[in-house]
Amino acid sequence: MVKNKNVAIACCDKKQFENFMEYAQKKGWNKLIKFEKIEKLGKEFLENLYKGGFRILIVHARATHTETIKAYQFEAENIEKAVPKGWQCCVLKPSSTKYSYSGIEFEFDLKLKDGI
């Protein structure tokens, strides 16, 4: 049985989450995984999510690190350093304001596949 079936999706706007959920539905992930939209990456906020069973974070990055830090209100120099230990993190970088989800795959035990 899969534990911790919760995945946090960091989005700067509503459309990003809608696009991700559309992709998740096509893949059938929404039947197995609870996705929750978040808008902040502060350490305390992520620690509370972790206590609630979240272990995977997918982040829609902005065009620059400075814009990403400002958008998600975290104090580390990059996303990877903002995420506490115990999390798997996938950073999606924009390409002409669009994000590609094709590189995201989950293992049977709800871990992101290697290379992500």
Secondary structure, 3 states (H helix, E strand, C coil): CCCCCEEEEECCCHHHHHHHHHHHHHHCHHHCCEEEEECCCCHHHHHHHHHCCEEEEEEECCCCHHHHHHHHCCCCCCHHHHCCCCCEEEEECCECCECCCCCCCECCCCCECCCC
